[in-house]
Amino acid sequence: MALSRRGVILAIALPTGAFLAGLAVWRQVRPEPPPHRPENALAVLDESRWARTSEGDFEEAVVDGAGERLRLRAATRGTQDGTVKFLGVRSVRPFPVGIDSRIRARLDWNKQSNGSYLSGAIIVCPGKTAANPLSEEDWVKVEIVGVPPGQTARLQVVCRTKGREQYLYTEGWPEANRAGRSISLEEIEIRIDRGTVTVLEQRAVVFETKEKVVAFESAYLYLQLSTHSNYPAREIYFEGIAFPQGP
């Protein structure tokens, strides 16, 4: 049997029985290898504040964070064709939605070389789920969507009320602005006031409703990535996250 250099030294210095006992002790105190963490992993997610959400199959799916910066990373090569995959987090506790409720986050699009069919979304939803909140009956979503061939994107605002979905703002797509625009670090704010919705991008109002489109009075915050199948690993970040304090 082949022995390590240390094992040979012990065998020479000690009788056979003592050598085997010493080898057993050495084996017991060997440090365990560190747990596997994905390459470039950040700190472990704060599970007192955030719960992971996902739907669909992945080649790789990573949710981690450091402080107020969250990373969502997904690879979908070899996964089921024809399905969209969803990965993200949900606030552990709900928060009130009523008079001048403000939800803010910066989305780092991370200089995607191919952002086709990739999206990063801020979703306000009264339903609690560990899967995809967009399957719920009511929500408001502000989303950055990658535009083929993948180096540009656009912003859209969508709501769902009692199962009825409305695209409120799409930057004119598909009739106009089909090429998208350059996206880098996007500061997004959603204001909900007595059921109306105002959306700010880089602190400027880009969309507001006159009519009431939100009927719920409390909600969870979801931060979510979506991607189609057969893409290599892509990741986006959310930071500067702020929303009303829940109970």
C-alpha positions, 0 to 999 in steps of 0.5 A: 500500500502506498503511504504518504511521506509523513506515513513513512516517517511514522512507520520508521519511528514507531512499532506497527501498532503505534504507527496504525494508532497514530495514522488513525488519529491523523486521519481524524484531525484532518480538516474537512474541505471547505463547502463548495461555493460557486465561482465569484460567490458573494456572502450568504443570503440574509435569510432573515430578510430574503427567501429564494424563489425559482421556477423551471430547470437550470444548468446553474442557479445562484442567489447570494448577496452582500449587504444590500447587494444581491446577485442572481446568476443563471445558466440554462444550457441543456435545459428544457426547450420552450420554457422560461426560467425564473430565479430571484428573492422575496421579502420575508415579510409583507409591507403596507401598500397605501398612501405614497408607498415607495419601493426603490432598487438599482438594477446593475445590468452587468454589461451583458454581451448577450442579454437576449431574452434576459430580464431583471424585474422588481415586482410588488405582489400580495401573494406569497410564493416560492415559485414565480410571482407572475403566476399570481392574480395581482401584481405590478412589475417594472422590468428591464428586458434584453433586446435581441441581438442582446447588447441593448434593452428596454424598460416596461411596466406591467400590472395584473389585476384579478388575473387580467394583465395590462402592459402599461408602458413599453417604450413604444415597443413593438411599434417603435424603439425595436432596437432598444437602448444601452442599459447600465446601472438603472435606478428604479423607483415605484410609487403606489399612492391610493392605487395609482402607480408612478415609475421613475428611472434615474429619478425622472418620471417615465410613467404614471397612471391616472386611474387606480390599478392596484387594489391590494393593501399589503405586498411582498417585494420580489426581485427576479431574473428570467431567462430562456433555455440554452444560454450560458451563465449570465448574472445581474445585481440589485442594490440600494434596495428600500421599501416600506417596513413591514410588521 
